[in-house]
Amino acid sequence: MVKLQVKKGDDNQFLFETSTAVSIDELTREIVQIYNKRLKVHRICGEVEELADHGISLPPNMQGLTDDQIEELKLVDEWANISIPSGGPVDRKDDIGRRNGKAPNEQMSEILKKTSKEAKDMISKKKVDFNECLTEPDVSEAIQILKGATMIVYPMGLPPHDPVRMELEDREDLSGTQASLDIMDPDKATLYWAGKELLRNKLLSDFIGTNEKTKLIVKLQKSKGVPAREPVVTEKEQKEMMAYYYRRQEEMKKLEECTDDSYYDSNWADNQQLKRHFQGLNNIQFKPGKKL
């Protein structure tokens, strides 16, 4: 199988296995599907962690309002007495005003947070370093374990307007958010390899041949446009080089300022040492002669 190291910009995303016989159109759609689902997992994890800290989401017309404003407008959260976490709620106010402040107890909260971490580990970019490939079922499984955790903690279900439930039911509204800009359209996305666009009407074998034991670095673009070349050295390597040359510069300054010439008496500073070594004249000691 051909192994593709998928990158977005300079960042690794995941490894993906495919065949040289696959069409570029099908390959692009599969990669975009995994990419978008990974974004979805991260969005759900973020909201699940908020759910663990501050409870269910308030109705949209109550979010951001103070308690006095809610009372003045006579607004009521009808789901507050329905979506109750297992073991009872704990008061933990949301300063942003998005959630009702009735959080799960410590044990239930830990289930949500532990599952969130597990889901993120399942789709982590670090899998690239361990040469582990990612598949669509892997990402779907991460979503399912998040769904299972919310059902354990909230057996009566979450409100229909809660972001976690909306994401799990594919009803999320991301319009006007940064998250909406990150999502890729499978019809418009493009793949680039070695600075060349992989045209959708061709097969992968048209570009790399039929060798199935190949590993490529491909870049995923939101639309047509050659991606910028990566720097020759990484940011970490650049910092290390700058630190090395700075230390070198400081050492040279100290040598220039040093006026001590006692090192001239050292053996290593003697120009004739090598010559005497070959002539066997090193380590000769002279003793004072005896008086007759």
C-alpha positions in Angstrom: 0.0 0.0 0.0 1.1 3.6 -0.7 1.5 5.6 2.4 0.6 9.3 2.2 1.8 11.8 4.8 -0.9 14.4 4.7 0.1 18.0 5.6 -1.8 21.2 5.8 0.7 24.0 5.4 3.8 23.0 7.3 1.8 20.9 9.9 1.5 17.1 9.8 -2.1 16.0 9.9 -2.2 12.2 9.6 -0.9 9.2 7.6 -3.2 7.6 5.1 -2.8 4.3 3.2 -4.1 3.9 -0.3 -3.3 2.2 -3.7 -1.7 3.5 -6.8 -4.8 2.5 -8.7 -7.0 5.0 -6.9 -8.4 8.0 -8.7 -7.2 11.4 -7.4 -10.8 12.5 -7.1 -11.7 9.6 -4.8 -8.4 10.0 -2.9 -9.0 13.7 -2.3 -12.6 13.1 -1.1 -11.4 10.4 1.4 -8.7 12.6 2.8 -11.0 15.6 3.1 -13.6 13.5 4.9 -11.0 12.4 7.5 -9.7 16.0 7.8 -13.1 17.5 8.4 -14.1 14.7 10.8 -10.9 15.3 12.8 -12.0 19.0 13.1 -15.4 17.8 14.3 -13.9 15.6 17.0 -11.9 18.5 18.3 -15.0 20.7 18.4 -16.9 18.1 20.3 -14.1 17.6 22.7 -14.0 21.3 23.4 -17.7 21.4 24.1 -17.6 18.2 26.2 -15.0 19.7 28.4 -17.2 22.8 28.8 -20.1 20.5 29.6 -18.1 18.8 32.3 -17.2 22.2 33.9 -20.4 24.2 33.6 -23.3 21.9 32.7 -25.7 22.0 29.7 -26.0 25.0 27.3 -28.6 27.7 28.0 -31.2 28.4 25.3 -29.9 30.8 22.7 -32.1 33.6 23.9 -30.7 33.4 27.4 -27.0 33.1 26.6 -24.9 36.1 27.7 -27.6 37.6 29.9 -27.2 38.3 33.6 -29.5 36.7 36.2 -31.3 40.1 36.6 -31.9 40.4 32.9 -33.3 36.8 32.7 -35.6 37.5 35.6 -36.7 40.8 34.1 -37.5 39.2 30.7 -39.1 36.2 32.4 -37.1 33.7 30.5 -37.2 30.1 31.6 -34.8 27.2 30.7 -37.3 24.4 30.2 -34.4 21.8 29.9 -32.9 22.6 33.3 -35.1 20.1 35.1 -34.9 17.5 32.3 -31.2 17.3 31.4 -29.9 16.5 34.9 -26.5 14.8 35.2 -26.2 11.4 36.9 -25.5 11.8 40.6 -27.0 15.2 40.7 -25.6 18.6 39.6 -22.9 20.7 41.3 -23.0 24.5 41.1 -20.2 25.8 38.9 -21.1 29.1 37.3 -20.1 29.8 33.7 -18.7 33.4 33.6 -19.3 33.6 29.9 -23.0 32.9 30.4 -23.3 30.1 27.8 -24.1 27.2 30.1 -26.4 26.9 33.1 -23.8 26.4 35.8 -25.3 23.0 36.9 -22.2 20.8 36.3 -21.9 17.1 36.8 -20.3 15.9 40.0 -16.6 15.1 40.1 -17.0 11.5 39.1 -19.2 12.2 36.1 -17.1 15.2 35.1 -14.0 12.9 35.1 -15.7 10.5 32.7 -16.4 13.3 30.2 -12.8 14.7 30.4 -11.1 11.3 30.3 -13.2 10.4 27.2 -12.3 13.7 25.6 -8.6 13.1 26.0 -9.0 9.5 24.7 -10.8 10.8 21.6 -8.2 13.4 20.9 -5.4 10.8 21.3 -7.1 8.5 18.8 -6.8 11.2 16.1 -3.6 12.9 17.3 -1.0 14.3 14.9 1.5 12.5 17.0 0.4 9.2 15.3 2.5 10.4 12.3 5.7 10.2 14.4 4.8 6.6 15.4 4.1 5.7 11.7 0.4 4.9 12.5 -2.2 5.5 9.8 -5.6 7.0 10.3 -8.8 5.8 8.8 -12.3 7.2 8.6 -13.6 4.4 11.0 -11.0 5.5 13.5 -12.3 9.0 13.5 -15.9 7.8 13.6 -15.1 5.6 16.6 -13.7 8.7 18.4 -17.1 10.4 17.9 -19.0 7.4 19.1 -17.1 7.1 22.4 -17.8 10.8 23.0 -21.5 10.1 22.3 -21.4 7.2 24.7 -19.8 9.3 27.5 -22.5 12.0 27.2 -25.2 9.3 27.4 -23.7 7.9 30.6 -23.5 11.3 32.3 -26.8 12.6 30.9 -29.1 9.6 30.5 -32.1 11.9 29.8 -30.3 13.4 26.9 -28.9 16.9 26.2 -31.0 19.8 25.1 -31.5 20.0 21.3 -29.7 23.4 21.3 -26.6 22.1 23.1 -23.6 22.2 20.9 -22.5 18.7 21.8 -25.8 17.2 20.8 -25.9 19.4 17.6 -22.4 18.1 16.6 -23.3 14.5 17.3 -26.5 14.8 15.2 -24.7 16.7 12.4 -26.8 19.8 13.0 -24.0 22.2 14.0 -24.3 25.8 12.8 -20.8 27.1 12.3 -21.7 30.2 10.3 -19.6 33.2 11.2 -17.1 31.2 13.3 -13.4 30.5 12.8 -14.3 26.8 12.7 -16.3 27.3 9.5 -13.2 28.6 7.8 -11.2 25.5 8.6 -13.7 23.1 7.0 -12.8 22.0 3.4 -15.2 21.5 0.5 -14.5 18.0 -1.0 -15.4 19.3 -4.4 -12.9 22.2 -4.3 -10.0 20.8 -2.2 -6.8 19.9 -4.0 -3.7 17.7 -3.3 -0.2 18.7 -4.2 2.9 16.5 -4.3 6.4 17.8 -5.1 4.9 21.2 -5.9 2.6 19.7 -8.6 -1.2 19.5 -8.4 -2.6 16.0 -8.5 -5.3 16.4 -11.1 -8.6 14.8 -10.2 -9.2 13.2 -13.6 -6.1 11.1 -13.3 -5.0 8.1 -11.2 -2.3 8.2 -8.5 -0.2 5.8 -10.7 -0.1 8.5 -13.4 2.1 10.6 -11.1 4.1 8.1 -9.0 4.1 4.8 -11.0 2.8 1.5 -9.8 5.2 0.9 -6.9 2.9 0.1 -4.0 5.8 0.5 -1.5 6.0 4.2 -1.8 5.7 7.0 0.8 4.7 10.5 -0.3 4.3 13.8 1.4 1.2 15.4 0.0 -0.2 18.8 0.9 -3.9 19.4 1.3 -5.2 22.8 0.0 -8.6 24.3 0.4 -8.6 25.3 -3.2 -6.3 25.6 -6.2 -3.0 27.3 -5.6 0.5 25.9 -5.1 1.3 25.7 -1.4 4.2 27.7 -0.1 7.5 25.9 0.1 8.6 24.8 3.6 11.7 26.4 5.1 14.9 24.5 4.7 15.4 24.4 8.5 12.7 24.1 11.1 12.0 26.8 13.6 13.7 24.7 16.3 16.8 24.2 14.2 17.0 27.9 13.5 16.8 28.8 17.2 19.6 26.3 17.9 21.8 27.7 15.2 21.2 31.2 16.4 22.1 30.2 20.0 25.3 28.4 18.8 26.5 31.5 16.8 25.7 33.8 19.7 27.8 31.6 22.0 30.6 31.5 19.4 30.5 35.3 19.1 30.7 35.8 22.8 33.7 33.4 23.1 35.5 35.3 20.3 34.9 38.6 22.2 36.4 37.2 25.3 39.5 35.9 23.4 40.0 39.4 21.9 39.7 41.0 25.3 42.1 38.6 26.9 45.7 39.9 27.3 47.1 36.9 29.2 50.0 35.4 27.1 51.1 32.8 29.6 49.8 30.1 27.3 52.9 30.7 25.1 54.8 28.6 27.8 52.5 25.6 27.2 53.7 22.6 25.2 50.9 22.9 22.7 52.1 26.4 21.8 55.7 25.2 21.0 56.3 25.2 17.2 59.3 22.9 17.6 57.5 20.2 19.7 56.7 18.0 16.7 60.3 18.2 15.4 61.8 17.3 18.8 59.3 14.4 19.1 60.6 12.7 15.9 64.2 13.4 16.9 63.6 11.8 20.3 64.5 15.0 22.1 61.4 15.4 24.2 61.4 14.8 28.0 65.1 15.2 28.3 66.2 16.3 31.7 69.6 17.8 32.4 71.2 17.1 35.8 74.0 19.3 37.2 77.4 17.7 36.6 79.6 16.4 39.4 82.5 18.5 40.4 85.9 16.9 39.9 
